[in-house]
């Protein structure tokens, strides 16, 4: 059942006439929003966003001109099946309000230059729900750069369904950035065909609360999912990055690389899962999380989970949490580098590590590089340093 914050939130939506899918809304009332007694949500509390007076609004999409990229009519947004893996309250919320979204559809064997798109709320203090679909036909290749941003207390909530046909390759960069104290909750569910590849890098900056989920189903031989993330949090910001890779057929691979930097009183969580189904032999799945804590008041949590029901597999996981290396700092200081610059150099090198997991276009990597430098407060280059 819904708790008091969730009940008031749903009552406000119903009273505002925002409900478009009565069945999904009824299911949401019955299920309720997750709280910290739910294992998958033990580190993240939705009470804050649910208590805000938000007005349902549409999704603003600014994009390059491309016939491959367009809106999904709200009437085409269906409620998720109740027994569908990964279905949760936020997906039901999305379906209840029949949110707008985008369609990215790439034809067979197409090779696209990077497509850039920016998403934001169409009004202030808004609740925005978006149901997105990405389709790559057989042999297609594309790079999609998504920038999701708030400037106030708005809540952006999305579900992105991805279908990669045999031999397709999608490189996806998701930049989640906020200039206010907003909330962003995004879930992605890719399905990979034979020899398909899904490479995704999530970068989170600013904001009040971010929860980003990446769930990948490996349905055929030769498929590969590469999930990477860079989480940069300061102040009282909160980030919860969740992955779940299900190896449902033999002879496929996955790799998860997460780097976290937390300062002041920020909190960052990584919950990573690998599931290998029975008879899914010759699987390789790797997972590595490294967290850098710049303050003794910051918090970083790592929760790896491996479920392996086959015997011919190679799966690994590792996690580290720590501060900057004193030896590395001493090395730089001994060569005349100021302490502030030395710390920035080491943090920048650490933050860049997930970039190596993907073959990023130069323009995309340069944009992300500048975002990291701006977060560090050291815009520009370090090329003039002779180390």
N, C-alpha and C positions, 0 to 999 in steps of 0.2 A: 504494500500500500504506500501511497505517496505521503511523505512527511509534511510538516506544516509549511515549510518554505515552498516545496514543490506544489502543494495543494493551492496555496495562494497564487503562485505563478500561473498554474493552469486555469484557475478561475479568472484571472485577469485576461488571459488569451481568449477564453470562451466568451467573456463579457465584451471583448473588443470585436467579436465577430470574425476572428482571424482563422478559425478552424475550417479547413477545406476537406479534410478526410476524417469523417466521424469515427470510422472503425479503428484507424490508427490512433486517434485521440483517446478512444475508450480503452484501448490496449495500454496506452501510456499511463492513463489514470490507474489502471489495475496494477501495472508493473511498478510504477513509481520511479523516481530518479535514484541513481545509486548514491550511497553514502559510504563513509569510511569503514563501515562494518563489512562491506563487500571487498573481498580480497584484491580484486583488480583496481579498486579505488581507495585503497587504504591510505594512500599518501595525498589524495586530492579531494577537496571538499567543494561541492557545487553550491553550497548554501549562499555564498556571496553573490554570484551571478543570478541565482534564482530570486534573491531578495530585491534585485534592482527593478525599477519601473521602466521597462523597455517597450518600445512600440514596434510591432512587426513591420518590416520594410523590405524593399527589394534589394537585389544585388547589383551594384554598379560594376560594369565590366569595361575596362579600357584595354584595347588590344591593337596589335598590328592588323592591317587589312588583310584578311585571308578568308577565302571561301570555305576553308576547312574548319573554321571555328565559329560557332554560333550558339544561340540560346536554345534551351529545351523548354517547350511549352509546359506551364505548370500542370496542365491536364494530363500530361504523359508521365507524371511522377507517381509511381505506385507505392503502396505501403509494403515494407519488407515482410517476408513470411516470418511467422513467429518462431519457427524452428530453424531459421537460417543461421549458420554459425556467425558469430560476431554481432548479431542484431542486438541492439541495446536501446536504452531509453532515448538517447540523443538521436539515433536513427529514426525512432518513432516520432520524436518531436519534429524532425525534418519532414517526414511523410505527412504528419498531421496538418502542417501549415502549407503543404504542397509548394515548397519553395522553388524559386527559379534556379537555374543552373546553366552550365554550358555543355556543349557537345563539341568534341574534338575528334574528327573522323578523317583518317588518313587512308587513301586508297592503296591498292596492291602495288608493291615494289616502289612506292614513292620515296624519295630522299629529300627531306625538308631541311632548310636552314632553321636556326633556332627561332621559335615563336615565343614572343613575350606578351604577357597579359597581367593586368593589375586588377585586383578585386577589392571592393570596399562597400560599406553600407551607403544606401541612397539617402539616408537621413541620420540625424544625430541621435544618440542613445537608442539605437535600433536593435531589434532581434532579426537577424538575417539567416534564413535557411536556404541551402543550395544543394541540389541533387545533380551531380555532374557525371558525364559519361565520356570515356576516352576509348576509341576503337582504332586499332592499327590492323589493317588487312595483311595478308600473307606477304612476307618479305619487306614490309614497309619499315622506314627508319625516321625517327623524329626526335627533336629536343624541344621540350616545353618548359618554359620558365614562368612560374606562377608567383605573383607577389600579392599576399593577403595582408591588408593593413587597416588599422583603426587609428583614429585620432581622438577618441573620447571613450565612453564606457560601453560602446556597442558590443554585441555578442555575435560573432560569425560562426555558424555551425554548418558543416558540410559533410556530405557523403560523396565519394568519387568512385565510380564503378569502372574498372579497366578490363578490357578484353584484348589480349595480344594473340593474334593468329600465328601459326607456325612460321618461324623465321623472322618475326617482327622484333624490332628493338626500339624501346622507348627510354630515353633519358629525360628524367623529370627533376627539376629543381623547384622546391617549394620554399619561398622566403616568407616567413611569418613575422611581421614586424608591426609594432604598435607605438604610437606617439602618446597614447593615453593609458588608462587603466582598464582597458577592455579585456574581453574574454574571447578566445578562439578555440574551438573544438572541431577537429577535422579527422575524418576516417577515410581510408583508402583500401579498396579490395580488388587487387589485380588477379586475373587468372591467366596463366601462361601456357600456351600451346607448345608443341614440339619445337625445340631449338629457339624458342622465344627468349628475349632478355628484357628485364625490367631493372633499370638503374635509377635510384632515387636518392637525392640529397635534400634533407630538410635542414633549414637554418632558422632558428628562432631568436628574435631580438625584442626587447621591450615588453610592454603589456603587463596586465595584471595576472591573468591565468591562461596558460596554453596547455592543451592536451592534444597531442598529435598521434594518431594511430596508423600504422602501416601493417596490413595483413595480406600475405601473398600465398596463393595456392599454386603449387607446382604440380600441374596435371599431366605432364608428358615428359618423355626423355629429352635430355639436352637443354632443358630450360634452366635459366639462371636468374636469381633475384639478388641484387646488390642494394642493401638498405644502409644508408649513411646519414649521420646527423651531426650538426654542430649547434650546441645549445649555449647561448651567452646570456646570463642573467645577473642582475644587480638589484640594489634596493630591496624591496620586498616582493619581487617578481617570482612567479611560480611556473615551472614547466614540467610536464609529464609526457615523456616520449615512450610509446608502446609499440612493440613489434610482435608479429606472430607469423612465422613461416611454416606452412604445412606441406611437407613432401608427401604427395599422394600417389606418386608413380616412381619407378626406378630411374636411376641414371640422371639425376639433376643436382644442381648445386645452389648454395646460397651463402651470402657473406653479409655480416652486419658490423658496421664500424661507427661507434658513437664517441664523440668528444664533447665534454661539458666543462664550461668555465663559470663558476659562481662566485660572486663578490657580495660584500655587505651582508644583508640578511636574506638573500635569495635562496630559493629551494629548487633543485632539479632532480628529477627521477627518471631512470631508465628501467623499463620492464620489457625484457626481451625473451621471446619464446621460439623454440624450434621443435616441431613435431614431425616425427618420421613414422608413417603408417606401416602396418604389417605388410610384408612383401615388397616394400619400397627399398630395394637393395641398391648398393653402390651409390650411396648418397654422401655428399660432402657438404657440411654446414659449419660455418665459422662465425663466432661472435666475440667482439672485443669492445669493452667499454672502459674509457679512461676519463676520470674527472679531476679537474684542477680547482682547488679551493683557495681563494685569495683572502678569505677572512675566516676567523675562528667562529663567527656567528652564522656563516653560510652552511647550507646542508646539501649533501649529495647522496642519493640512494641508488643502488644498483641491484636489480633482482633478475638474474638469468634463470631460465627454465628450459630444460631439455626433456622431451618425452620421446624415447626411442623404442620402437617395437619391431625393429629389424636388426639383423646381426652383421651385415656387411656394410658398415657405414663408417665415416670419419667425421665426427662432430666434436667441436671444441668451443669452450667459452672462457673468457678471462675478464677480470675487472680490477682496476686500480683506482685509488683515491689518494690524493696527496697535494702538496704545495709545490711551488717552484723549486728547482734544484739549487741549493746553495752553492754547489761547485760550479754550475754553469753561470750563476750570477757573479761569482768571484772571477771567473775567467773573463767575462766581459768588462767588469769594473777594473780589472788589472790592465786592460787595454784602453783605458781612458773613457769608457762609455759611462754616462751618468746612470744612476740607479733606476730612474724612471724609464729611460730609454732601454736599458738592459732588460727590465721586467717586461716592457712592451714587446721587445724582440722575441723573448722566450714564449710569451703567451701567443703571439702571432704565429710562430712556428708550430706550436701545439694546435692552434685552431685550424691551421691549414691542412692538417693531416687527412681529414675526410675528403678533401678535394682530390687527393691522389687516388681515391677509390673509383673515381669516374674520369672518363676522358672528356673533360669539360671544354667547350669552345673558349677561345681566348677572351672574348668579350664578356662571357658569363663569369669566368674566373676572376677577371679584373673587377667586375662589379661587386662580387662577393668579397674580394680582398679589401676594397674600399669600405664596405660595410663593417668588416671586422676592425679595420684601423679606426674608423669613426667611433665604434663602440669603445675602443681602447683610449680614444682621445689623442691619437697620434696620426692625423691625416698626412698624406704624402708618402715618400719613399725613404728607405734606409740605405739607399745605394751609395751614399757618400761615406758610409762608415768603412774604415779599413781595419778589418779584424784579422 
